[in-house]
């Protein structure tokens, strides 16, 4: 039996959330950029499954696949977040 990939599933696994202006996984409404940021940091799907235990593995794989197909979009969203985080840390150095 062939393995099931995100592209072989008819239900869309990545959707554009109308209120977030960002691509999200269909189950859980987690932004793709958030999943990809953590995947880059952690380095594996297995680690992502522990971080996002309620998301099906197919959604995690679809998020990574979406990022590979739309790198500029996802990189820009991650950069925006990182810059906002850096500003917050500079403004509030004792916060996490």
N, C-alpha and C positions, 0 to 999 in steps of 0.2 A: 504494500500500500504506500503511495507517495506521501511525503510529508506535506502538511498544509502550510502554505506561506501566507503572509498578509495579503498578497496580491491575488490569491485564489479564493478569497472569501468575498461573497457578493455584498454583504453589509459593509458600508463604509466604516473604517476604523478610525480615521482621522477626519474631523469635521472642522469647519470654521465657526467658532463660537461667536454669536452676534454681539454679545456684550463685552467681549474681551479683545476683539481685534487681533485674535491669535488662533492658530490651529490648535485643536485640542483632540485628545483621544475620546472616542465616543462613550466609553464606559468610564465614568468618574469625572469627566470634564477637566482633566489635568492638562495643562498647556504642554504642547510638544517641546517647546524650548526648555521647560523645567525638567522633563524626562531626559532630554539630550544633554543638558548641563550635568546632571547627575551621572549619566552613563559615561560621559567623558571623564568625570572625576573618579568614578568607581571602577570603570573598565570592563564591566561584564553585565550581561542580561541577568545572571544569577543574583548579583548584588542589587540590581534594580528590582528584582522580584521581592527581595527582602525589604527594600525601601518603600515600594508600592505594592503591598501584598494583596490589595483588592483589585488590582488591574490584571486582566488576563495577559499572558505572555504575548499573545498575538497583538494586543494593543501596544505593548512596549516595542515589539519588533516593527510595527507599523509606524510608530513615532520616529524610530531611528531611520527607517526607510524614507519617511517624509523629509527628514532633515537632510538626507543624502540627495534627495531630488530638489530640495529648496534650501541650499546652504546659506545663501545671502540673507534670506528672511530669518532663519533660525539664529544665525550668528549675530545679526543685528539685534534681535530680541534678547539674546544672552548678554551682549555688550551693554545694552540699555540697562538691564538688571544689575550687571556688575558695576556700572558707573553710579547708579542710584545707591547701591550698597556701599560703595567707596565714599560717596558724599555723606551718607548717614554715619558711617564710622568716623569720618573726619569731624563731623558736627557733634557726635556723641561718642567720644573715644572710649568710654567705660561701658558702653552697651555692646551686646554681641552682634 
